[in-house]
Amino acid sequence: MPIQWNEEVKKHQEQLLDKLMELLRIPSVLDEEKATEEAPLGEAVKDALQFMLDLGEKDGFIAKNVDNLAGHLEMGQGEEILGILCHVDVVPAGDGWSVPPFEGVIKDNRIYARGAIDDKGPTMAAFFAMKIVKEMGHPFHKRVRMIVGTDEESKWRCVDRYFEQEEMPSIGFAPDADFPVIHAEKGIIDFDLQLKKETIDEVAPKMELRSFVSGQRYNMVPDHAEAVLIAHQDQTYLLQEYDEFLTTHQLTGDYFIDGGNLTLQLTGKSAHAMEPDDGVNAGLALLSFLTNFEFDAKGKVFSQFAVKYLYQDSRANALELAGWDEISGDLTMNVGKIRYNDEESYFGLNVRYPVTYDMAQRLEKLESLMASNGFSIANVDNSEPHHVDGDDPFVQTLLRVYEEQTNSKGELLAIGGGTYARSLTKGVAFGALMPGRVDVAHQKDEYMEIEDLIRATAIYAQTIYEIACKK
């Protein structure tokens, strides 16, 4: 009789939810300002990693901590390793939550918290899948290793360090995206477009842009922006225009005067950078308003550049970076960070480009375009595209398991997101977001459907059994 994986998971449902709640209550946001040798990415990030390692050790897994940056939990035996690549770091909570973001609130059959779907919920699903298969006592012909990272939302220092020291799995999946199976991930490149100070010819301004700040991460659409101005004329007209701008564009914002400074604030909508059009970029929206006024030369160049090359252009047509291929679709561009002050002035871009795209060639052309506008390219961090053949037996096994557990047709997908799957030669992303569900990763009121948590655990349990136990 076939194993009823869903029923096996339901026996563990209460414990699964309890342990997930504990993990969600650890505010594991990167905190480099308080980093120490023992906690290189911040104390809370270290705590989340240690929580998973302690949890696994109690259940009889072999646990290893790699410099408090990553770790693994292993079971089974054999020369080959099935890797399950997860992460316990999360993006900042952002504003506008209806529930506390680091409490774990269950309502309407959902569990709400930062990290619920990205990636603590799927991580706990994969952990309990391993636990269930282990408890059933099936013999293994492969090792199963959950690799837990802590810097997925930033610079991937965790997996870089891990694979400097540890064995690379021959096959693996990352429960950090969508079902059915994602076999292609776009290239992801972060870089700054920096304004060159020497290109600005100052003139006596009617209004001066003193500072501008928006966004915390390249991979998030910024939901807040703040501009500090010095107005050498009546401010009433500008504030009237700002009120009208907010109303016309259905945005919310505020302003206040402190001495000679006028501060404008604007609220947008956060979203994952792989589809910027799902959000409202607060920084670009505010700069689009400011271009209507006569600023100092530097402020004028900066704001006008934003409107000409970045505003409402998620496909990077104005920067001449646009691209598409049949495997992975459109190139997308997110302006995740904007900074403007006496020390630095730049736009921080996150670009996700198709599998067949020649990024090196296009960057050369972009350098020439930027130079003609008084900007330069800096701080480039590139992760190449990743693609596994859809006919590979490993991929086909995942599709079959998905179909058996959901009674739905499996299909191969390509995404703009980047998962740890690209760390492996033969790695794919595999859930845990079910087809038809709204992707709320990186957004306020992030949640995971409890029904999907249970189903994902069953899918992962059968997958582990099929690949590491069944012959």
C-alpha positions in Angstrom: 0.0 0.0 0.0 1.4 3.4 -0.9 2.6 5.6 2.0 0.0 8.2 2.9 2.4 11.1 3.3 -0.2 13.7 4.0 -1.5 11.6 6.9 2.1 11.1 8.3 2.5 14.9 8.3 -0.7 15.5 10.1 0.5 13.4 13.0 3.3 16.0 13.4 1.2 19.1 12.6 1.0 20.5 16.1 4.7 20.2 16.7 5.5 21.6 13.2 3.5 24.7 13.9 5.0 25.1 17.4 8.5 24.9 16.2 7.8 27.2 13.2 6.4 29.8 15.6 9.6 29.7 17.7 11.7 30.2 14.7 9.5 33.1 13.4 9.9 34.9 16.7 13.7 35.3 16.1 14.1 38.6 14.3 16.9 37.3 12.1 17.5 40.4 10.0 21.1 41.1 8.9 22.7 43.5 11.5 26.3 44.3 10.4 26.5 47.2 12.8 26.4 44.9 15.8 28.3 42.1 14.2 31.0 40.3 16.2 33.4 37.5 15.6 31.0 35.0 17.1 27.9 36.6 15.4 29.3 37.8 12.0 25.8 38.8 10.7 24.3 39.8 14.0 23.2 38.0 17.1 19.6 37.3 16.0 20.8 35.7 12.7 23.2 33.5 14.7 20.3 32.5 17.1 18.1 31.4 14.2 20.9 29.2 12.7 21.6 27.7 16.1 17.9 27.1 16.7 17.7 24.9 13.6 21.0 23.0 14.5 19.8 22.4 18.0 16.4 21.2 16.8 18.0 18.7 14.4 20.6 17.5 17.0 17.8 16.6 19.4 16.1 14.6 16.7 19.2 12.6 16.0 20.6 14.4 12.9 24.3 15.0 12.5 24.7 18.8 13.1 27.6 21.0 12.1 28.0 24.8 12.5 30.3 26.5 9.9 31.6 29.7 11.5 28.1 30.8 12.6 27.5 31.6 8.9 25.9 28.3 7.8 25.4 24.8 9.0 23.9 21.5 8.1 21.8 18.6 9.4 22.5 15.2 7.9 20.9 11.7 8.0 21.3 8.6 6.0 24.4 7.0 4.4 25.9 6.6 1.0 28.5 8.4 -1.2 25.9 10.7 -2.9 24.2 13.6 -1.1 20.7 15.0 -1.7 21.0 18.6 -0.6 18.1 20.7 0.7 19.2 24.3 0.8 17.3 26.6 3.1 17.9 30.0 4.8 16.8 31.5 8.1 17.7 35.2 7.5 14.9 37.5 6.6 14.5 41.0 5.0 13.6 43.9 7.3 9.9 44.0 8.4 9.1 47.4 6.8 6.1 49.4 7.8 2.3 49.0 7.7 1.9 45.5 9.3 -1.5 44.7 10.8 0.1 42.1 13.1 3.5 42.1 14.9 6.0 41.0 12.2 8.1 38.8 14.6 5.4 37.2 16.7 3.8 34.5 14.5 0.1 35.1 14.4 -2.3 32.5 13.2 -5.6 33.7 11.7 -7.8 32.7 8.8 -5.8 29.4 8.5 -2.6 31.4 7.8 0.5 32.0 9.8 1.6 35.6 9.6 5.2 36.8 10.2 8.2 38.0 8.4 9.8 34.9 7.0 6.6 32.8 7.0 6.9 32.1 3.3 10.5 33.3 2.7 12.0 31.1 4.0 11.3 29.9 7.5 8.0 28.2 6.8 9.4 26.1 3.9 12.6 25.4 5.9 10.5 23.9 8.7 8.5 22.0 6.2 11.7 20.4 4.8 13.0 19.7 8.3 9.9 17.9 9.4 9.9 16.0 6.1 13.4 14.7 7.0 12.2 13.9 10.5 9.2 11.9 9.3 11.3 9.8 6.8 13.9 9.2 9.5 11.3 8.1 12.1 9.8 5.7 9.6 13.0 3.7 9.6 13.5 3.3 5.8 17.1 2.3 4.8 19.0 5.0 2.9 21.3 4.7 -0.1 22.0 8.4 -0.1 22.8 10.9 2.5 20.2 13.7 3.0 21.7 17.0 4.1 19.8 20.2 5.0 22.1 23.1 4.5 21.0 26.2 6.4 22.2 29.6 5.3 22.0 33.0 7.0 22.8 35.6 4.3 20.6 34.6 1.4 18.8 38.0 1.4 22.1 39.9 1.1 25.6 38.7 -0.1 25.5 34.9 0.2 28.5 34.9 2.4 27.0 31.9 4.2 27.0 29.5 1.3 30.3 30.9 -0.1 32.0 30.0 3.2 30.1 26.7 3.6 31.2 25.3 0.2 34.8 26.4 0.8 34.8 23.9 3.6 32.1 21.3 2.9 31.2 18.8 0.3 29.0 19.9 -2.6 25.8 17.8 -3.0 25.5 16.1 -6.4 21.8 17.0 -6.6 19.5 19.2 -4.5 16.6 21.5 -4.2 15.8 24.8 -2.5 12.4 25.1 -0.9 12.5 28.9 -1.4 10.3 29.7 -4.4 7.3 28.2 -6.3 5.9 24.8 -7.0 6.0 22.8 -9.3 9.7 22.9 -10.3 11.9 25.9 -11.1 14.7 24.7 -13.4 15.9 28.2 -14.6 16.8 31.2 -12.6 17.7 34.6 -14.1 21.1 36.1 -13.5 21.1 38.7 -10.7 23.4 41.7 -10.7 23.5 44.5 -8.2 25.3 47.7 -9.0 25.3 51.4 -8.2 24.9 54.3 -10.6 27.0 57.0 -8.9 26.8 60.7 -9.6 30.2 62.2 -10.3 30.6 65.4 -8.2 33.0 67.0 -10.6 30.4 67.1 -13.4 28.1 69.5 -11.6 28.3 73.2 -12.2 26.7 75.0 -9.2 24.5 78.0 -9.7 22.5 80.0 -7.2 19.4 77.9 -6.6 15.9 78.7 -5.7 15.7 75.5 -3.8 18.4 73.1 -2.6 18.1 69.3 -2.2 20.1 68.6 0.9 19.6 64.9 1.3 17.5 62.0 0.0 17.1 58.5 1.3 15.0 55.6 0.2 15.3 51.8 0.5 17.3 49.3 2.6 18.0 46.5 0.2 18.7 46.1 -3.5 16.2 43.2 -3.6 13.2 45.1 -2.2 11.0 47.8 -3.8 11.4 50.6 -1.2 8.2 51.6 0.5 9.5 54.8 2.1 11.4 57.9 0.9 12.4 61.1 2.6 13.8 64.3 1.0 15.2 67.2 3.0 15.1 70.6 1.2 16.2 74.1 1.8 13.7 76.5 0.1 14.9 80.0 -0.6 11.4 81.1 -1.5 7.8 80.7 -0.3 7.2 77.0 0.5 3.4 77.2 0.4 3.1 76.6 -3.3 5.4 73.5 -3.1 3.3 72.0 -0.3 0.1 72.6 -2.1 1.5 70.9 -5.2 2.7 68.0 -3.0 -0.8 67.4 -1.6 -2.2 67.4 -5.1 0.5 65.0 -6.3 -0.3 62.5 -3.5 -4.0 62.7 -4.3 -3.5 62.3 -8.0 -1.2 59.3 -7.7 -3.2 57.8 -4.8 -0.2 57.9 -2.5 0.3 58.8 1.1 2.9 61.1 2.5 3.7 63.8 5.0 5.9 66.9 5.4 7.2 69.1 8.2 9.4 72.2 8.6 12.3 72.3 11.1 14.1 75.6 11.0 15.1 76.3 7.5 14.7 72.6 6.4 11.6 71.2 4.7 11.2 67.5 4.9 9.0 65.5 2.5 8.1 61.9 3.2 6.3 59.5 0.9 5.0 55.9 1.4 5.0 53.4 -1.4 4.4 49.6 -1.4 7.2 47.1 -0.8 7.6 44.0 -3.1 10.2 41.5 -4.1 12.7 42.9 -6.7 12.0 40.1 -9.1 8.8 41.9 -10.2 9.1 45.6 -9.3 5.7 46.3 -10.8 4.1 44.5 -7.9 5.2 47.4 -5.7 5.3 51.2 -5.7 8.8 52.6 -5.5 8.5 55.4 -3.0 11.9 56.9 -3.9 11.3 57.2 -7.6 7.8 58.5 -7.0 9.1 61.3 -4.8 11.9 62.2 -7.2 9.4 62.4 -10.0 7.6 65.1 -8.0 10.7 67.0 -7.2 11.7 67.4 -10.9 8.9 69.9 -11.2 10.9 72.5 -9.2 14.0 74.6 -9.8 16.7 72.9 -7.7 20.4 73.5 -7.3 22.4 72.0 -10.2 23.4 68.8 -8.5 19.9 68.1 -7.2 18.4 68.8 -10.6 20.8 66.4 -12.4 20.1 63.7 -9.8 16.3 64.0 -9.9 16.0 64.4 -13.7 18.2 61.3 -14.2 15.8 59.3 -12.0 12.8 60.3 -14.1 14.5 59.9 -17.5 16.2 56.5 -16.9 14.5 54.8 -14.0 11.0 55.9 -13.1 8.3 53.5 -14.1 10.7 51.5 -16.3 11.0 48.1 -14.7 12.2 46.6 -18.0 15.2 49.0 -18.2 14.3 50.3 -21.7 15.7 53.7 -21.1 19.0 52.3 -19.9 19.1 50.1 -23.0 19.4 47.0 -20.9 16.0 45.4 -21.9 16.1 41.8 -22.9 14.0 38.6 -23.1 14.4 34.9 -23.9 12.0 32.0 -24.2 13.4 30.1 -21.2 13.2 32.9 -18.6 11.3 35.8 -20.0 11.9 39.6 -19.4 14.8 41.3 -17.8 13.6 43.3 -14.8 15.2 46.2 -12.9 14.5 47.4 -9.4 15.9 50.6 -7.9 16.2 49.3 -4.3 18.4 52.0 -2.8 18.6 55.8 -3.4 21.1 58.0 -1.5 21.9 61.6 -1.9 24.0 63.8 0.4 27.3 65.6 0.6 29.3 62.4 0.8 27.6 60.1 -1.8 24.8 60.2 -4.4 23.8 57.0 -6.1 21.0 54.7 -7.3 21.4 51.1 -6.2 20.0 48.8 -8.9 19.0 45.1 -8.8 18.8 43.7 -12.3 17.5 40.2 -13.1 18.5 39.1 -16.6 17.5 36.1 -18.8 19.5 32.9 -19.0 20.9 33.6 -22.5 21.6 37.3 -21.9 25.2 38.7 -22.4 25.5 40.9 -19.3 29.2 41.8 -19.8 28.5 43.2 -23.3 25.5 45.2 -22.1 27.4 46.7 -19.1 30.0 48.0 -21.5 27.4 50.0 -23.4 25.8 51.1 -20.1 29.2 52.5 -19.0 29.3 54.7 -22.0 25.7 55.9 -21.6 26.3 56.7 -17.9 29.5 58.6 -18.6 27.6 60.9 -21.0 25.2 61.7 -18.1 27.8 62.3 -15.4 27.4 58.9 -13.7 29.6 55.9 -13.3 29.0 52.2 -12.5 30.3 50.9 -9.2 30.0 48.1 -6.6 29.1 45.4 -9.1 28.0 42.1 -7.7 26.9 39.5 -10.3 25.4 36.1 -9.9 25.3 34.2 -13.2 22.0 32.6 -14.5 21.3 29.0 -13.6 19.6 26.3 -15.7 19.0 22.6 -15.3 17.7 20.5 -18.2 14.1 19.8 -17.7 14.5 16.2 -19.0 17.0 15.3 -16.2 15.8 12.3 -14.2 16.1 14.2 -10.9 13.9 17.0 -12.2 11.4 14.5 -13.6 11.2 12.8 -10.2 10.3 16.1 -8.5 7.6 16.7 -11.1 6.1 13.3 -10.6 6.1 13.6 -6.8 4.4 17.0 -7.1 1.7 15.6 -9.4 1.0 12.6 -7.1 0.7 14.8 -4.0 -1.4 17.5 -5.6 -3.3 15.7 -8.4 -2.2 18.6 -10.6 -0.1 18.8 -13.7 3.5 19.6 -13.0 5.4 22.1 -15.2 8.8 23.6 -15.5 9.1 27.2 -14.5 11.7 30.0 -14.7 11.9 32.8 -12.2 13.6 36.1 -11.6 14.4 35.2 -8.0 17.7 33.8 -7.0 17.7 30.8 -4.7 20.5 28.6 -3.2 19.7 26.1 -6.0 22.1 28.0 -8.2 24.9 27.1 -5.8 24.7 23.5 -7.1 25.4 22.2 -10.6 22.2 20.2 -10.5 20.0 22.2 -8.2 16.5 23.5 -8.7 14.0 25.5 -6.6 11.0 23.4 -5.4 8.2 25.1 -3.7 6.8 26.0 -1.3 4.5 28.6 -2.9 1.6 26.8 -4.5 0.3 27.7 -7.9 -2.4 30.4 -7.8 -1.3 31.7 -4.4 -0.4 35.4 -4.0 3.4 35.8 -3.5 3.7 38.0 -0.4 7.5 37.5 0.2 9.2 40.7 1.2 5.8 42.4 1.7 4.0 43.6 4.8 1.7 41.0 6.4 3.7 38.1 4.9 2.0 34.8 5.5 1.9 31.1 4.6 -1.3 29.1 4.2 -1.2 26.4 6.9 -2.8 24.0 4.3 0.2 24.7 2.0 2.7 24.2 4.8 1.3 20.7 5.4 1.1 19.9 1.7 4.7 21.1 1.1 5.9 18.9 4.0 4.3 15.9 2.4 5.8 16.7 -1.0 9.3 17.0 0.6 8.9 13.8 2.6 7.9 11.8 -0.4 10.8 13.4 -2.4 13.3 12.4 0.2 12.0 8.9 0.3 11.9 8.5 -3.5 15.5 9.8 -4.0 17.4 8.7 -0.9 15.6 5.5 0.2 13.6 3.9 -2.6 15.5 1.9 -5.2 
